[in-house]
Amino acid sequence: MAVRVRFAPSPTGFLHVGGARTALFNWLFARREGGTFLLRVEDTDRARSRPEHTQAILDGLAWLGLDVDEGPVFQADGVERHRRDALRLLGQGAAYRCFCTAAELAARREEAKRAGAGYGYDGRCGRLDAAAADARAAAGEPFALRVRVPGEAIGWEDMIHGPMSFPAGSIDDFIVLRSDGTPVYNLAVVSDDAEAAITHVIRGDDHLSNTPKQILLYRAFGRPLPRFGHVPLILGPDGKRLSKRHGALSVLAYRDEGYLPEGMVNFLALLGWSPGDDHEVFDVGGLIEAFSIGRVLKKSAVFDLEKLGWLNGRHIADSPPAGLAGAVLEILAREAVQEGRSLAETHPELETSPERLARIIDLVKGRPRTLPALARQVSPFFAATLSYDDDAVKRFWKRPQETARHLRRLAERLAGEVAFRDVETLEIEVRGLAAELEVGAGRVINPLRVALMGQGVRPGIFEVLEAMGRERALARIRAAAGFLDARVPAA
């Protein structure tokens, strides 16, 4: 039988890490097995469901690249089918009318609590005479429908956890249709999954208690039982259930913070799944090839924001520069607008020099972990004005008079046509000046980096010089010398 899986979020909130991982595991399983990935929006909670949440779920899946083969279908559209299925259970004797009111059930629960005992529904309405139950219903007395639970263990072979079983007596006769005629979750899910011919149900561990009830419903309907796989929950570093306080956000928030979809997908895949070796950096094709539901771990995964940053940085480093250029332009343009200026004013030539931009991105993309960090690395190469990092100034420009003199000597040395021929020539010239001045090369290179980039960190200075070009580099060096002159104490 062809594999058919589904992701079934509720549109009562945005698509968060846990839901996104569930969607990814289903999608990878479908792609690995040549199957179908279906999206069902479980919108029967009308009070909390919002169209904007549905759209955010769709946008989140699209950003992650999890293309949907069928759907979205909406659970609310199947309510009449759900009711028919519930009445079918009643007709065949698998369910019965329960006339117990909410107040009566609450009173029994409170009585059991006072007695120090647990409360479970005692099945009293299931023992009513059929004719008496029919008469009460015909008289208009409200009732819910409950499924009769057999006095036997209910088990299944879980794709992740292996053999699972709920002992006899651990599950009460459960409601499938409320007294107002609305179907409950377990009935709706089984009805929808059976209608869609779902073959494998991959979902979170929080659904484990639902599975035996759903198995009973499949049996009552005489429908083929899907295979179930329950993915352990994601925990924060403190061992508690993942939440915003651990840095977990909606999927689209990570997009807005500058993470690549490739990095996010790679990170989500490793949250509870292992390829079986030390391999950690995957593209989507590699994940599909390597994925096996049998390698999903039985223990809970720990959300590690640091690892997300590292993986995202690896994907930025592996991305073609041209593919990153649009994001860099967008970020710097947005920052320019926030300053009340245009991108052409803050970063002249950036928009009109695509080849140079790609070359510079290729030079700096090895270190940043997010797209805004990449944009900050690119920015100094094109910025109309440059500000100097205070820490870099204190560390590398602590001898302002000497440093200004060295920078002017360097500007003279680099002014010739030959110096900017290539990276090797630039290195010879810079190191040659250090030798002439009888100082270590770092006494020239580190102050030069601050002059050119405003900061004292990588990339390599000779590559920076070449990428920046003679005119801009010389202007930056001379401007830095002038800045340093102003910091020399008066005699």
C-alpha positions as CSV (number, residue, x, y, z in Angstrom):
1,M,0.0,0.0,0.0
2,A,1.3,3.4,-0.9
3,V,2.4,5.5,2.1
4,R,0.0,8.3,3.0
5,V,0.8,10.6,6.0
6,R,-0.7,13.8,7.3
7,F,0.2,16.8,9.4
8,A,-2.8,18.0,11.3
9,P,-2.2,21.3,13.2
10,S,-4.8,23.3,15.0
11,P,-5.1,26.9,13.9
12,T,-5.2,28.2,17.4
13,G,-1.7,29.6,17.3
14,F,1.3,29.9,15.0
15,L,3.5,27.1,13.7
16,H,6.1,26.5,16.5
17,V,9.2,24.2,16.7
18,G,7.4,21.1,17.9
19,G,4.7,21.2,15.2
20,A,7.3,22.1,12.5
21,R,9.4,19.0,13.5
22,T,6.3,16.8,13.4
23,A,5.5,18.1,9.9
24,L,9.1,17.6,8.8
25,F,9.2,14.0,10.0
26,N,6.0,13.2,8.2
27,W,7.2,15.0,5.0
28,L,10.6,13.2,5.1
29,F,9.0,9.9,5.6
30,A,6.6,10.5,2.7
31,R,9.5,11.7,0.4
32,R,11.7,8.8,1.4
33,E,9.0,6.2,0.8
34,G,7.6,7.9,-2.4
35,G,4.3,8.6,-0.6
36,T,1.8,11.4,-0.1
37,F,2.0,14.2,2.4
38,L,-1.4,15.6,3.3
39,L,-2.2,18.8,5.3
40,R,-5.3,18.8,7.5
41,V,-6.3,21.9,9.5
42,E,-8.1,20.8,12.6
43,D,-10.3,23.8,13.0
44,T,-13.2,22.4,15.0
45,D,-12.4,24.7,17.9
46,R,-14.2,27.6,16.4
47,A,-13.8,29.8,19.5
48,R,-9.9,29.7,19.2
49,S,-9.3,29.0,15.5
50,R,-8.2,32.1,13.5
51,P,-7.7,32.5,9.7
52,E,-4.4,34.3,10.3
53,H,-3.1,31.3,12.2
54,T,-4.0,29.0,9.4
55,Q,-2.2,31.3,7.0
56,A,0.8,31.4,9.3
57,I,0.9,27.6,9.3
58,L,0.8,27.6,5.5
59,D,3.4,30.3,5.2
60,G,5.7,28.4,7.7
61,L,5.5,25.1,5.8
62,A,6.1,27.0,2.5
63,W,9.2,28.7,4.0
64,L,10.6,25.4,5.2
65,G,10.0,24.0,1.8
66,L,7.6,21.3,3.0
67,D,5.4,21.1,-0.1
68,V,2.0,19.6,0.5
69,D,0.7,17.0,-1.9
70,E,-3.0,17.1,-0.8
71,G,-4.8,19.8,1.1
72,P,-5.2,21.8,3.0
73,V,-8.4,20.1,4.0
74,F,-10.4,21.5,7.0
75,Q,-11.7,19.2,9.7
76,A,-14.8,21.4,10.2
77,D,-15.9,20.5,6.7
78,G,-16.3,16.9,7.8
79,V,-18.5,17.5,10.9
80,E,-21.6,15.8,9.3
81,R,-19.6,12.8,8.4
82,H,-18.3,12.7,12.0
83,R,-21.8,12.7,13.3
84,R,-22.9,9.9,10.9
85,D,-20.0,7.8,12.0
86,A,-20.9,8.3,15.7
87,L,-24.5,7.3,15.0
88,R,-23.3,4.3,13.1
89,L,-21.4,3.2,16.2
90,L,-24.7,3.6,18.2
91,G,-26.6,1.6,15.6
92,Q,-24.2,-1.4,15.7
93,G,-24.0,-1.4,19.5
94,A,-20.4,-0.2,19.8
95,A,-21.6,3.0,21.5
96,Y,-24.5,3.9,23.8
97,R,-26.4,6.9,24.9
98,C,-25.2,8.5,28.1
99,F,-27.8,10.7,29.9
100,C,-25.5,11.8,32.7
101,T,-25.4,15.6,33.0
102,A,-22.2,17.6,33.5
103,A,-23.4,18.4,37.0
104,E,-23.9,14.8,37.9
105,L,-20.5,13.8,36.6
106,A,-18.9,16.6,38.5
107,A,-20.6,15.6,41.7
108,R,-19.5,12.0,41.3
109,R,-15.9,13.1,40.6
110,E,-16.0,15.3,43.8
111,E,-17.4,12.4,45.8
112,A,-14.6,10.1,44.7
113,K,-12.0,12.9,45.5
114,R,-13.3,13.1,49.1
115,A,-13.1,9.4,49.4
116,G,-9.5,9.5,48.2
117,A,-10.2,7.4,45.2
118,G,-9.7,8.1,41.5
119,Y,-12.8,8.7,39.4
120,G,-13.7,6.8,36.2
121,Y,-17.0,6.6,34.5
122,D,-18.8,3.5,35.8
123,G,-20.6,2.7,32.6
124,R,-24.1,2.9,34.2
125,C,-25.8,4.3,31.1
126,G,-24.4,1.4,29.1
127,R,-26.4,-0.9,31.3
128,L,-29.7,0.8,30.6
129,D,-32.5,-1.2,28.9
130,A,-32.4,-0.4,25.2
131,A,-36.1,0.4,25.1
132,A,-35.9,2.8,28.1
133,A,-32.9,4.6,26.5
134,D,-34.8,5.0,23.2
135,A,-37.8,6.4,25.1
136,R,-35.7,8.9,27.0
137,A,-34.1,10.1,23.8
138,A,-37.4,10.3,22.0
139,A,-38.7,12.4,24.8
140,G,-36.0,14.9,24.1
141,E,-33.7,14.2,27.0
142,P,-30.1,15.3,26.1
143,F,-27.5,12.6,25.7
144,A,-23.9,12.1,24.7
145,L,-22.6,9.0,22.9
146,R,-20.0,6.8,24.6
147,V,-18.0,4.0,23.1
148,R,-18.0,0.7,25.0
149,V,-14.4,-0.2,26.0
150,P,-13.8,-4.0,26.1
151,G,-12.2,-5.3,29.3
152,E,-8.9,-6.2,27.7
153,A,-5.5,-4.7,27.1
154,I,-5.1,-2.6,23.9
155,G,-1.7,-2.7,22.3
156,W,0.1,-1.8,19.1
157,E,3.6,-1.9,17.6
158,D,4.8,1.7,17.7
159,M,7.2,2.7,14.9
160,I,9.4,4.5,17.4
161,H,8.8,3.0,20.8
162,G,8.2,-0.6,19.8
163,P,5.5,-2.6,21.7
164,M,3.0,-0.4,23.5
165,S,0.0,-1.5,25.6
166,F,-2.7,0.0,27.8
167,P,-3.9,-2.6,30.4
168,A,-7.5,-3.6,30.8
169,G,-9.5,-1.2,32.9
170,S,-7.2,1.8,32.2
171,I,-9.6,3.4,29.8
172,D,-13.2,4.3,30.6
173,D,-16.1,4.2,28.2
174,F,-15.3,7.5,26.3
175,I,-17.5,10.1,24.7
176,V,-17.4,10.4,20.9
177,L,-20.4,12.8,20.4
178,R,-21.3,15.5,22.9
179,S,-24.9,16.2,24.0
180,D,-24.9,19.3,21.8
181,G,-24.2,17.0,18.8
182,T,-20.6,18.1,18.3
183,P,-18.0,15.3,17.7
184,V,-15.0,14.9,20.0
185,Y,-11.4,14.9,18.9
186,N,-10.7,11.2,18.7
187,L,-13.8,10.5,16.6
188,A,-13.1,13.3,14.2
189,V,-9.4,12.3,13.8
190,V,-10.3,8.6,13.1
191,S,-13.1,9.6,10.7
192,D,-10.8,12.0,8.8
193,D,-7.8,9.7,8.7
194,A,-9.9,6.7,7.5
195,E,-11.6,8.9,4.9
196,A,-8.1,10.1,3.6
197,A,-6.7,6.5,3.7
198,I,-3.9,7.5,6.0
199,T,-1.5,4.6,6.4
200,H,1.0,6.0,9.0
201,V,0.2,8.4,11.8
202,I,3.4,10.2,13.0
203,R,2.8,12.6,15.9
204,G,4.0,13.7,19.3
205,D,4.2,11.7,22.5
206,D,1.4,13.8,23.9
207,H,-1.0,11.8,21.8
208,L,-0.1,8.4,23.2
209,S,-3.2,8.3,25.5
210,N,-5.4,8.9,22.4
211,T,-4.0,6.0,20.5
212,P,-5.8,3.1,22.3
213,K,-9.1,5.0,21.9
214,Q,-8.5,5.5,18.2
215,I,-7.6,1.9,17.8
216,L,-10.9,0.9,19.3
217,L,-12.7,3.2,16.9
218,Y,-10.9,1.8,13.8
219,R,-11.9,-1.7,14.9
220,A,-15.5,-0.6,15.4
221,F,-15.6,1.0,12.0
222,G,-14.0,-2.1,10.4
223,R,-11.3,0.1,8.8
224,P,-7.6,-0.8,8.3
225,L,-5.5,0.3,11.2
226,P,-2.7,2.7,10.3
227,R,0.8,2.3,11.8
228,F,1.4,4.7,14.7
229,G,4.7,6.4,15.6
230,H,5.0,8.8,18.6
231,V,7.8,11.3,18.6
232,P,9.2,12.3,22.0
233,L,8.6,15.8,23.1
234,I,11.2,18.6,22.8
235,L,12.6,19.9,26.1
236,G,14.5,23.0,27.0
237,P,18.1,22.9,28.4
238,D,16.6,22.8,31.9
239,G,14.7,19.6,31.1
240,K,11.3,21.2,31.2
241,R,8.8,21.3,28.3
242,L,10.0,23.7,25.6
243,S,8.6,27.2,25.7
244,K,9.4,30.8,24.7
245,R,11.6,31.2,27.8
246,H,14.0,28.7,26.2
247,G,14.2,30.9,23.0
248,A,11.7,28.8,21.1
249,L,9.7,30.9,18.7
250,S,7.3,30.5,15.8
251,V,8.9,29.2,12.6
252,L,8.3,32.6,10.9
253,A,10.0,34.4,13.7
254,Y,13.2,32.5,13.0
255,R,12.8,33.5,9.3
256,D,12.5,37.1,10.4
257,E,15.5,36.8,12.6
258,G,17.6,35.8,9.6
259,Y,17.8,32.1,9.7
260,L,17.8,30.2,6.4
261,P,15.1,27.6,5.8
262,E,17.9,25.0,5.0
263,G,19.4,25.7,8.4
264,M,16.1,25.4,10.2
265,V,15.1,22.2,8.5
266,N,18.6,20.7,9.3
267,F,18.2,21.7,12.9
268,L,14.6,20.4,13.2
269,A,15.6,17.0,11.7
270,L,18.3,16.5,14.4
271,L,15.9,17.3,17.2
272,G,15.2,13.6,18.1
273,W,16.5,11.9,15.0
274,S,20.0,10.5,14.3
275,P,21.5,9.5,11.0
276,G,23.5,6.8,12.7
277,D,26.9,8.5,12.4
278,D,28.5,11.8,13.2
279,H,27.1,13.5,10.1
280,E,25.3,16.7,11.1
281,V,25.1,19.1,8.2
282,F,22.5,18.0,5.6
283,D,20.9,19.6,2.7
284,V,17.2,18.6,2.0
285,G,18.2,15.9,-0.5
286,G,20.6,14.4,2.0
287,L,18.0,14.3,4.7
288,I,15.5,12.5,2.5
289,E,18.1,9.9,1.6
290,A,19.3,9.4,5.2
291,F,15.9,9.6,7.0
292,S,14.5,6.5,8.6
293,I,11.6,6.6,11.1
294,G,13.4,3.8,13.0
295,R,16.2,6.2,13.9
296,V,13.9,8.6,15.7
297,L,15.1,8.5,19.3
298,K,12.9,7.3,22.1
299,K,14.1,10.0,24.5
300,S,13.2,13.6,24.4
301,A,15.3,16.0,22.4
302,V,16.8,19.1,23.9
303,F,16.4,22.4,22.1
304,D,19.8,24.1,21.7
305,L,19.7,27.6,20.2
306,E,23.5,27.6,20.0
307,K,23.4,24.5,17.7
308,L,20.8,26.2,15.5
309,G,23.1,29.1,15.1
310,W,26.0,26.9,14.3
311,L,24.1,24.9,11.7
312,N,22.6,28.0,10.1
313,G,26.2,29.4,9.9
314,R,27.3,26.3,8.0
315,H,24.4,26.6,5.6
316,I,25.2,30.3,5.0
317,A,28.8,29.4,4.4
318,D,27.8,26.7,1.9
319,S,25.3,28.9,0.1
320,P,26.2,30.5,-3.3
321,P,26.9,34.2,-2.8
322,A,24.3,35.2,-5.4
323,G,21.6,33.5,-3.4
324,L,22.5,35.5,-0.3
325,A,22.8,38.9,-2.0
326,G,19.0,39.6,-2.1
327,A,18.7,39.1,1.7
328,V,21.8,41.4,2.3
329,L,20.3,44.1,0.2
330,E,16.9,43.9,1.9
331,I,18.4,44.0,5.4
332,L,20.7,47.0,4.6
333,A,17.9,48.8,2.8
334,R,15.5,48.3,5.8
335,E,18.2,49.7,8.1
336,A,18.7,52.7,5.8
337,V,14.9,53.5,5.9
338,Q,15.0,53.3,9.7
339,E,17.7,56.0,9.6
340,G,15.5,58.1,7.3
341,R,17.8,57.6,4.3
342,S,18.0,55.5,1.2
343,L,20.3,52.5,0.5
344,A,22.1,54.5,-2.2
345,E,22.9,57.1,0.5
346,T,24.1,54.7,3.2
347,H,25.9,52.2,0.9
348,P,26.8,53.8,-2.5
349,E,27.4,51.3,-5.3
350,L,25.9,48.4,-3.4
351,E,22.9,48.0,-5.7
352,T,24.9,48.7,-8.8
353,S,27.8,46.3,-8.2
354,P,26.3,42.8,-8.1
355,E,29.6,41.0,-9.1
356,R,31.5,42.9,-6.4
357,L,28.8,42.2,-3.8
358,A,28.9,38.5,-4.6
359,R,32.7,38.5,-4.3
360,I,32.5,40.2,-0.9
361,I,29.8,37.9,0.3
362,D,31.9,35.0,-0.7
363,L,34.8,36.5,1.3
364,V,32.9,37.0,4.6
365,K,30.2,34.3,4.6
366,G,32.2,31.8,6.6
367,R,31.6,33.4,10.0
368,P,28.1,34.9,10.3
369,R,25.4,32.7,11.8
370,T,22.4,34.7,10.6
371,L,21.6,36.9,7.6
372,P,21.7,40.2,9.6
373,A,25.2,39.2,10.9
374,L,26.2,38.6,7.3
375,A,24.8,42.0,6.3
376,R,26.9,43.6,9.1
377,Q,30.0,41.9,7.6
378,V,29.2,43.2,4.1
379,S,28.2,46.7,5.2
380,P,31.7,48.2,5.8
381,F,32.8,47.4,2.2
382,F,30.2,49.8,0.8
383,A,29.3,52.1,3.7
384,A,29.4,55.8,2.9
385,T,30.7,56.5,6.4
386,L,32.5,54.2,8.8
387,S,32.3,54.1,12.6
388,Y,35.1,52.6,14.6
389,D,34.4,49.9,17.2
390,D,35.4,51.2,20.7
391,D,37.0,48.0,21.8
392,A,39.0,47.7,18.5
393,V,40.2,51.3,18.9
394,K,41.4,50.7,22.5
395,R,43.1,47.5,21.6
396,F,44.8,48.3,18.2
397,W,45.0,52.1,18.1
398,K,46.4,52.6,21.6
399,R,49.4,54.5,20.2
400,P,47.5,57.1,18.0
401,Q,50.6,59.1,16.9
402,E,52.6,56.0,15.8
403,T,49.5,54.3,14.2
404,A,48.7,57.4,12.2
405,R,52.2,57.6,10.9
406,H,52.2,53.9,10.0
407,L,48.9,54.3,8.2
408,R,50.1,57.2,6.1
409,R,53.3,55.3,5.2
410,L,51.1,52.4,4.1
411,A,48.8,54.7,2.0
412,E,51.9,56.0,0.2
413,R,53.1,52.4,-0.4
414,L,49.7,51.2,-1.7
415,A,49.1,54.2,-4.0
416,G,51.0,52.7,-6.9
417,E,49.3,50.8,-9.7
418,V,51.2,47.6,-8.9
419,A,50.2,47.2,-5.3
420,F,46.6,46.2,-5.9
421,R,47.4,43.7,-8.7
422,D,46.5,40.7,-6.5
423,V,46.3,39.5,-2.9
424,E,49.8,38.2,-3.0
425,T,51.2,41.6,-4.0
426,L,49.2,43.4,-1.3
427,E,50.6,41.0,1.3
428,I,54.1,41.7,0.1
429,E,53.6,45.4,0.3
430,V,52.0,45.4,3.8
431,R,54.5,43.0,5.3
432,G,57.3,44.9,3.5
433,L,56.3,48.1,5.3
434,A,56.3,46.3,8.7
435,A,59.9,45.1,7.9
436,E,61.0,48.7,7.0
437,L,59.4,50.0,10.2
438,E,61.1,47.2,12.1
439,V,57.9,46.2,13.9
440,G,55.9,42.9,13.9
441,A,53.4,42.6,11.0
442,G,50.5,42.7,13.5
443,R,51.5,46.3,14.4
444,V,50.5,47.2,10.8
445,I,47.8,44.6,10.0
446,N,45.6,45.0,13.0
447,P,45.4,48.8,12.9
448,L,44.8,48.6,9.1
449,R,41.9,46.2,9.7
450,V,40.2,48.8,12.0
451,A,40.9,51.5,9.5
452,L,39.2,49.6,6.7
453,M,36.4,47.7,8.5
454,G,35.9,49.7,11.7
455,Q,36.5,46.5,13.6
456,G,39.3,44.2,14.7
457,V,38.0,40.8,13.5
458,R,38.3,38.8,10.3
459,P,38.2,38.3,7.3
460,G,41.8,38.3,6.1
461,I,43.2,41.8,5.6
462,F,44.8,41.2,2.2
463,E,41.5,39.8,0.8
464,V,39.7,42.8,2.3
465,L,42.1,45.2,0.6
466,E,41.6,43.6,-2.8
467,A,37.8,43.4,-2.4
468,M,37.5,47.0,-1.2
469,G,39.5,48.3,-4.1
470,R,42.3,50.9,-4.2
471,E,40.2,54.1,-4.2
472,R,38.0,53.2,-1.2
473,A,40.8,51.5,0.7
474,L,43.2,54.5,0.4
475,A,40.4,56.9,1.4
476,R,39.7,54.7,4.5
477,I,43.3,54.6,5.5
478,R,43.8,58.3,5.2
479,A,40.5,59.0,7.1
480,A,41.7,56.8,9.9
481,A,45.0,58.7,10.1
482,G,43.1,61.9,10.4
483,F,40.9,60.5,13.1
484,L,44.0,59.4,15.0
485,D,45.6,62.9,14.7
486,A,42.7,64.3,16.6
487,R,43.4,61.9,19.5
488,V,47.0,62.9,19.9
489,P,47.3,65.0,23.1
490,A,48.4,68.6,22.4
491,A,52.1,69.3,23.2
